[in-house]
Amino acid sequence: MKKIILTALIAFGYSNLHAQEEPKSPLKFSGYVETYYSYDFGKPENHTQPSFFYNFNKSNEVNINLGLAKVNYTKENVRGNFALMAGTYAEYNMSAEQGLLKNIYEANVGVKISQKHNLWIDAGIMPSHIGFESAIGKDCQTLTRSILAENSPYYETGVKIGYTSDSGEWYLAGMYLNGWQRIEKVEGNQTPAFGTQVTYKPSDRIALNWSTYVGNEQPDIDKKWRYFNNFYGQFKVAEKVNLTTGFDIGSQQSAKGSNKYDVWFSPVLILQYKPTDKIQLVARGEYYSDEKGVIIATETPNGFKTYGFSANFDYLVTDNVMFRIEARNLSSKDEIFTNKNNLPTDTNTFVTTSLAISF
């Protein structure tokens, strides 16, 4: 009897060992859907927020900001991502792209080129190396995106070489790109564009980042060099408190061959407090200055000079479902907005709610 029991236990252990050793599939499927409703007190007749917003920009109507389906392939020395999307983010942010390219969120392949170091080359359509915000709301501290995020690249197309140190503290990358948030290059533009990124994480409480971009966004006959720097820091200042600070500054030649440059810049501060596991409270302050209209053209005397403040309440319904509501106010030096009587005004106030699920 003891021999039978012992044999059974050995067989059970052997079968469990083999069950644990079953290879993990290199394919992973995921999805994300975020619906929203935004009420603009200016009641725009075309139901659209100011043109410098690309996320949650439909006003006084229920809509989908982003619906995303993604497949990821990962093996020891090879990786790839392919994701398709729909929603108002895709409609407005990808408006410069052609045909089916408008619905590609990500399409890239990567190869590890070193056996001893974490060194990769990735090519294709990739998330931007600039900034701490993306179109995927669950990954951002606020419901709507900051003005600096909305007006710098969300995606890029090109080739990237990236290195992560063995300790995980450092990430270094260099890119050859098609342009400033472009899949297809500008017609008549043969100028290469470049980017760099340096990220330092000395602990799990601090992350510091510096990203750059250099390129020309016009046909070569009207070439104007653009130089851009993005800085941000993310800090866990207490067990329930997170702080994000960011600063963008860019310059572009005023005319081809000119020694004069038009400059724009934007600081932002985001404070997040988590009183419970299910509730998050967030406050944001920001300023964006683009006097010459390089990124945001207004055709007004002082250009785009706008302060913004917002307050956020998030409720985690389950681990993968989030409800959010945000109140936001923008104040500009010039009358670049319209009120409910369709008259020019220097302020814009709106409230946005969203419900998102990831799977």
N, C-alpha and C positions, 0 to 999 in steps of 0.2 A: 504493500500500500504506500509506504514512504517513497519507494522508487518511482511509483506512478505519479505521485504528487510532485516530486522533484523534477521529473521529466516534463510535466505539464508547466511548472514554473519556468523552467529553462526555455521551453518552446514559446511561452507567453512573452518572456523578456526578449527573446530573439526576434519575434514578430514585431514587438514595439520598437526595438532598435532599428529595424528596417523601415518601419513606418516613419520614424523620425528622420531617417536618412533620405527620404524621398526628395528628389530635387525640386527646388522652388521654381515656379514658372518665371521666365524673364519678362513676361508681359503683365502689365498692370493697367486696368481700365478705371477711369474715374470721370466724374461729371460735376457740374456746378450750374445752378440756376438761381438768378436773383431778380425778383420782381420788385416794382417800386411805384410809388405815387408821390408826386411833388406838387405842392401848391405854391404858386408864385403870387404874391399879393399885388403885383403889377398886372396880372391877368393878361399876358401876351396873347394877341389874337391868333398867332400861328402855333400856339401851345409849345413854344420852344424857348428854352433858357438862352441867355446871352451866348454869342457864337464862340466864346473862348472856353465853354464847357462841352465836354464830349461824353461824360458819364452822367446818368440820371438827368438828362437835359430836356426831357419832355415834361411840359408843365400842365397841371390840372387834368391829367389822364393817367389811368393805370397802364403800365407797360413793362417790358422786360429789358433790363439793362444788359444782362449777359446770360446767355445759355451756352454752356461749354461741354463738349464731349472730347475726352483725351485718352490716348493710348501711349504708354511709356514702355520702352524696351531697355532692359539693363542687364548686361553681362559684365564679366570682369574687365574686359578691355574695350567694350563697345557699348554705346548707348544711343537712344533715339527717342524723339518725341514728335507726336502728331496730334494736333487738336483743331477741331472745327468749332465755329461759334456763330451765334445769331444774337440779335438784340439791337437796341438803339446805340450802344457803344460801337458795335461793328458798323452800323449804318453811317455814323457821323465821323468816327475816328479813322475809318478806312476809306473815306470818300475819294481820296486821291488815287487809290489803287484800281486795277482793272478787273472786271468780271469776277470769276470765282476766287480770286486772290483776296477779295473783300471779306471772305468768310474763313480765312486761315488765321488762327490765333498763334499757332506755333507749328513749325515743321523743320526739324533739324536732326543731324546725326553727328555723333562724337566718337573719337577714337583715342584711346590712351596710348601715348607715344613713348612712355618710359616704364621700364619694369621696376625701377627702384623708387621713382617719385610719382606723386599724384599730378601728372602733367597731361593735359588733354587738348586736342584740337576739335572744335565744334564748328559746323558750317550749316547755313540755312537761315530760316526765319526764327529768331530767338527773342526772348524777353529782353528789354532794354537793360543795359548795364548802368543806366542813370536813374538815381532816385530810390526812395524807400517805399513807394506806393505802386500798385498795379491795378488793373481793371477788375481783379478778383476781390470783391469787397471783404470777404472773410479774412484776407491777409492784411487788411488795412485797419488802422486804429479808428478812423472816422468813416462815416457812411459815405459822404461825398469826398471827392479828391481835392487836394489843395490846388490853388491856381498854378503854382510852379510845376506840379505834376501833370496837370492838364495841358500844359504848354511846353513840355519837353517830351522826348520820345518814350512811348510805352513799349515799342518793339523795334527791332533792327534786323537787317539782313546783311550777311557777310560771313567772314571767317574769324574765329576767336581762338587764341591760345591762352589757356588758363592754368595756373599752378596754385595748389593748396599745400601749405607746409605740413609736415608730419604732425605737428602739434595742433593744427587747425587754427592757429592764431592768425596766420597771414593768407590772404588770397590776392594774387597778382594776375592781371589779364591785359592783353592787347588785342585790338580788333582792326580788321580792314572791312569797311562798310560801304554800302550802296548810297548812303546819305542819311540825313536827319529824319528818322522815322519813315523809311521807304523800303518797299519791296523792289519796285522798278525805279531806275534812275530817272532824273529829270531829262527830258528830251534835249539833246544838244550839250549835255553835261558829260564830259569824259574825266572829270576830276575825281581822284580817289578821296575817300573820307576815312578818318582814323579815330579810334577811341582807346582809352586806357581806364583801368580800374585798380584801386588799391584798397583792400579792406583789412582792418586790424581788429581782432577780438581777443584782448588780453584776458578776459574772463567771460563767464556766461551772463554777466551783468552789464557789459559794455561792448558796443560795436561802433567803430569809426570807419567812415568811407570817404574816398575822394575819387570821383570819376571825371573824365575829360572827353571832349569831342572837338575835332578839327575837320572842317570841310567847306564845300561851296554848294549852295542850294539853288543857284541860278544856272542857266545855260552858260557855257564857257565864254561866250561873246560878252556876257555881262558879269563875269566872275567877281564874287565878293567873298573873301575868306571869312569864315565864322569860327570863333574860338569860344569854348564853353567849359565852365567848371561847375561841378556839383559836389557839395560837401554835406554830410549829415552825420549825426551821432545819435545812437539809441542807448538809453541808460535805464537800468532797473534801480531806481533810487531808494526804494523800500519794497517790502514784500508784496504790497498791493499797489504800488505806484510806478508807472513807467513814463519816461520823458523822451521825446524825440525833438531834436533841433535840426534844422536844415537851412542851407543857404546856396542859392544858385546865382551865378553871375556869368554873363555872356557878352561878347562884343562882335560886331560885324562891320566890315568896311563900308563906309558911307557910299562909295562909288568904286568902280573898277580901278585898281591901281592907286587908290587914295591912301594917304597916311592918317586920315581921320576915321574914327570908329564910332559907331552908335552902340551904346551900352544899355543893357537891361539887367535887373537883379531882383531877387526875391528872398526874403527871410521868412521862416515859418517856425512856430513853436506849438507842440502838441503835448498835452498832459493827460494821462489816462489813470483813472483810479478804479480798482476792482473791489468794492465792498464785500461782495460774495462771489462764489464760484459762477453764478449765473448772471450777475449784473456788472456792467461796465459803464463808467461815466467818463466822458472825454470833453475837454475844452481845447479850442484851437484859435490861435491868433496868427495873422499873416499879412504881408504887404507885397505888392508886385508893382514895379516901376519899369515902364517901357515907353519912355518919352518920345522916341522916334518911330515907334510902331514896327519894330523889327519882327516881333512875334505876334503882338496883338495890336492891330491897326485900328485907330478910332477916328482919325481925321479931325481931332479937336486940338485946341491950342496947347494943352499940357500933355497930350498923349494919354496913355493908360497909366494912371497912378491910383491904385486902389488898395484900401485896407479891408480885411475880412475877419469876422469873428463867428465862431460856431460853437454850439453845445450839443452833445450827443448822449443818448441813452440807449444802451444795448441790453437785450435780454436773450440769453442762450436757452432756447426752449428745450433742446436736447444737445447732445455733443456735436451734431452736424446741422442743426437748424438754428438760425439767428434772426431775431426781430430787432429792427433799429428805427430810431426816430431822431431827426436832427433839425435844429433851427439854425439858420445862417443869415448873416447880414453883410452886405458889401457896401462900402462908401467910397466914391471916387471923387477926384478933384474936379473933373469936368462932368457934364451931364451926358453920360454915355448909356444910361438905362432909360426905360420908359415906364410911366406909372399906369394905373388902371384907366386913365382917360387918354392914353396913348400920347402923352406929352413927355418931353425930356425931363429926366431927374438924375440926381447924383447918387441915389441909393437904390438898393435892390434887396428885398427880404423874401425868403422862401423857407418852407418847411417840407422835409422829405422823410418818407417812411419806406422801409424795405423789408422784405422777407426772403431769406436765402437758405438754400439747402446744398450741401456738398455730399457726394457719395462716390 
